[in-house]
Amino acid sequence: MNAEERARLVENNLDVARRAAKMIHPRVREHVEFDDVLGLANAGLAEAAQRFDPDRGVSFATFAWYRVQGAIVDGLRRSSALPRRVWARLVALRAASDYLEHRGEREVGARKTGAPPAEGAAALAGVKDALSAIRTMYMTSLEAMQEGGFDKSTVEDATAEATVDAGRMARKLRIALRRLPERERALVEKHYWEGKNLLEAGEELGISKSWASRLHAQAMERLRGLVEPEG
C-alpha cells in the first residue's frame, strides 16, 4: 500500500479511534480529559495504518481496534499518574485486547488451512474459554498491583462472597504462576508486574511481538486451566 492509501485508511476509520476513546475514557475520566485520550487513539490509528498488511486476511477496522486500544493504554502509562485501581483495570484491558487479537489471528489462520468456523456448542465453548481467560488476566493484574501496595478489598461493589472467591482464586493464581514455564513466567512478570506492553516485553526476552502475543496467550490459557480446572 502507498502513502495515499494508508492516509485514506485513517480518514475512513476515525470512528474506530473515537469509539475506543469513548470506551476507555470512563475508566480514567477523573484523571484525564477525553480530548487527551482521543489524541492517543488517533495516534494509534495512524500507526495502525502504517503497520497494516491487507494480505493477513483481517480487516483494517479489526486490526486497528486492537492497536488503538494498546496505544491509548501505553500513552496513559507514559503521560499520567493513575491510581493503582485504575491502572490494574487498564493493564487487564490491554492484556485482554492482545489475547483476543491473537485468538482472532489464530482463527483466520485456521480458516486459511480449510478448518471450518466454530459453530453451536463449539463456538459457545470458545467464548466461555475467552471470558475465563480474561477473568484470569484481571486477577493477575490485581495480584501484581497488590504486591505494589494496592488493597484489592477497595474494588467497588465487592461483596463478602466475591471477596472470599477472589481470595481463593488469588491463592491458586500465586501457585499457578510459579508453575509456568520459565519464559512464560518472565513474560507475564514483565507485562503485568513491570507494566510493559508485549512489544517491549518481547524485545527484552529477545522475541518478536507476534511470538510474545502467542506466548502470552499460552500463559493465560495455562493459568486459566490451573486456576479454574473445572472450566
C-alpha positions in Angstrom: 0.0 0.0 0.0 1.2 3.5 -0.8 1.1 6.6 1.5 -2.1 7.9 -0.1 -3.9 4.6 0.5 -2.7 4.5 4.2 -3.9 8.1 4.7 -7.3 7.1 3.3 -7.4 4.2 5.8 -7.0 6.7 8.7 -9.6 9.1 7.2 -12.2 6.4 6.7 -11.8 4.9 10.2 -11.6 7.9 12.5 -14.8 6.4 14.2 -12.7 3.4 15.3 -10.4 5.8 17.3 -13.3 7.7 18.7 -15.1 4.5 19.8 -12.0 3.2 21.5 -11.5 6.6 23.3 -15.1 6.6 24.4 -14.8 3.0 25.8 -11.6 3.8 27.8 -12.2 7.3 28.9 -14.9 6.5 31.6 -12.2 4.4 33.3 -9.9 7.4 33.6 -12.3 10.4 33.4 -11.3 11.7 36.9 -7.7 11.9 35.8 -7.5 12.5 32.1 -9.5 14.7 29.6 -11.4 13.0 26.8 -9.5 15.0 24.2 -6.2 13.7 25.5 -7.5 10.1 25.2 -8.8 10.8 21.7 -5.4 12.2 20.7 -3.7 9.0 21.8 -6.4 7.0 19.9 -5.8 9.0 16.7 -2.0 8.5 17.0 -2.7 4.7 17.4 -4.9 4.7 14.3 -2.2 6.4 12.3 0.4 3.9 13.5 -2.0 1.0 12.7 -2.4 2.3 9.1 1.4 2.2 8.7 1.7 -1.3 10.0 -1.4 -2.8 8.3 -0.9 -5.7 5.9 -4.0 -6.5 3.9 -2.7 -9.9 3.0 -3.1 -11.1 6.6 -6.8 -11.7 6.0 -8.0 -9.3 8.7 -10.0 -6.1 8.0 -8.3 -2.8 8.8 -11.0 -1.9 11.3 -10.4 -5.0 13.3 -6.6 -4.7 13.1 -6.8 -1.0 14.1 -9.2 -1.6 17.0 -6.7 -3.6 19.0 -3.8 -1.3 18.0 -5.7 1.8 19.1 -6.6 0.4 22.5 -3.0 -0.5 23.1 -1.8 2.9 22.0 -4.2 4.6 24.5 -3.1 2.4 27.4 0.6 2.8 26.6 0.2 6.6 26.2 -1.6 6.9 29.5 1.2 4.8 31.2 3.8 7.3 29.9 2.0 10.5 30.5 -0.2 10.2 33.6 0.0 9.0 37.2 -3.1 6.9 37.5 -4.3 5.3 40.8 -3.4 1.6 41.2 -7.0 0.5 40.9 -7.4 2.3 37.6 -4.1 1.1 36.3 -4.9 -2.5 37.2 -8.1 -2.4 35.0 -6.2 -0.8 32.1 -3.5 -3.5 32.3 -6.2 -6.2 32.2 -7.9 -4.4 29.3 -4.7 -4.2 27.3 -3.9 -7.9 28.0 -7.4 -8.9 27.0 -7.1 -6.9 23.8 -3.8 -8.6 22.9 -5.3 -12.0 23.8 -8.4 -11.6 21.7 -6.4 -10.3 18.8 -4.2 -13.4 19.0 -7.3 -15.6 19.1 -8.7 -13.8 16.0 -5.5 -14.2 14.1 -5.3 -17.9 15.0 -8.9 -18.4 13.8 -8.1 -16.6 10.5 -5.1 -18.9 10.1 -7.1 -22.0 10.7 -9.7 -20.9 8.1 -6.9 -20.4 5.6 -5.9 -24.0 6.1 -9.5 -25.2 5.5 -10.8 -25.6 9.0 -14.5 -24.7 9.3 -15.5 -21.9 11.6 -16.7 -22.9 15.1 -20.5 -23.2 15.4 -23.0 -24.1 18.1 -21.6 -25.7 21.2 -18.0 -25.3 20.0 -18.5 -21.6 19.4 -20.1 -21.2 22.9 -17.2 -23.1 24.5 -14.7 -20.8 22.8 -16.5 -17.7 24.1 -16.6 -19.2 27.7 -12.9 -20.0 27.5 -12.1 -16.5 26.3 -14.1 -14.9 29.1 -12.5 -17.2 31.7 -9.0 -16.3 30.4 -9.9 -12.6 30.6 -11.0 -13.0 34.2 -7.6 -14.6 34.9 -5.9 -11.6 33.3 -7.8 -9.2 35.5 -6.9 -11.3 38.6 -3.3 -11.4 37.5 -3.2 -7.6 37.1 -4.8 -7.2 40.6 -2.2 -9.6 42.1 0.6 -7.5 40.5 -0.9 -4.3 41.9 -1.4 -5.9 45.4 2.3 -6.6 45.6 2.8 -2.9 44.9 0.6 -2.0 47.9 -2.9 -2.0 46.3 -5.7 -3.2 48.6 -8.0 -5.4 46.5 -10.8 -5.0 49.0 -11.2 -1.4 47.8 -12.6 -2.6 44.5 -16.1 -1.2 44.0 -19.1 -3.5 44.5 -17.0 -6.2 46.2 -19.5 -8.3 48.2 -18.2 -10.5 51.0 -18.8 -13.6 48.9 -17.0 -12.1 45.9 -14.1 -11.1 48.2 -13.8 -14.6 49.5 -13.9 -16.0 46.0 -11.3 -13.6 44.8 -9.1 -14.5 47.7 -9.3 -18.2 46.9 -8.5 -17.5 43.2 -5.6 -15.3 44.2 -4.0 -18.1 46.2 -4.5 -20.5 43.3 -3.0 -17.9 41.0 0.1 -17.4 43.0 0.7 -21.2 43.0 -0.1 -21.4 39.3 2.3 -18.6 38.4 5.2 -20.5 39.9 4.3 -23.5 37.8 4.5 -21.6 34.5 7.4 -22.4 32.2 10.3 -20.0 32.7 9.8 -17.9 29.6 6.1 -17.6 30.0 6.5 -16.6 33.6 9.1 -14.0 32.6 6.8 -12.5 30.0 3.8 -12.4 32.5 6.0 -10.6 35.0 7.2 -8.0 32.5 3.7 -7.5 31.2 1.7 -7.3 34.5 4.2 -6.5 37.2 6.5 -4.2 35.2 3.7 -2.7 33.1 5.5 -3.3 29.7 3.5 -3.9 26.6 4.1 -7.1 24.7 6.4 -5.5 22.2 8.6 -4.1 25.0 8.5 -7.4 27.0 9.3 -9.4 23.9 12.3 -7.2 23.0 13.7 -7.8 26.5 13.3 -11.5 26.1 14.7 -11.5 22.5 11.4 -12.5 20.8 9.1 -10.8 18.3 5.8 -9.1 19.1 3.9 -11.9 17.4 5.7 -14.5 19.4 5.2 -12.6 22.6 1.5 -12.5 21.8 1.5 -16.2 21.3 3.4 -16.8 24.5 1.1 -14.5 26.4 -2.0 -16.4 25.1 -0.4 -19.7 26.1 0.5 -18.4 29.6 -3.1 -17.1 30.2 -4.7 -20.3 29.0 -2.3 -22.4 31.1 -3.1 -20.2 34.1 -6.8 -20.5 33.5 -6.5 -24.2 33.4 -4.6 -24.3 36.7 -6.8 -21.7 38.5 -10.2 -22.9 37.1 -9.7 -26.5 36.2 -13.4 -27.2 36.4 -13.8 -25.0 33.3 
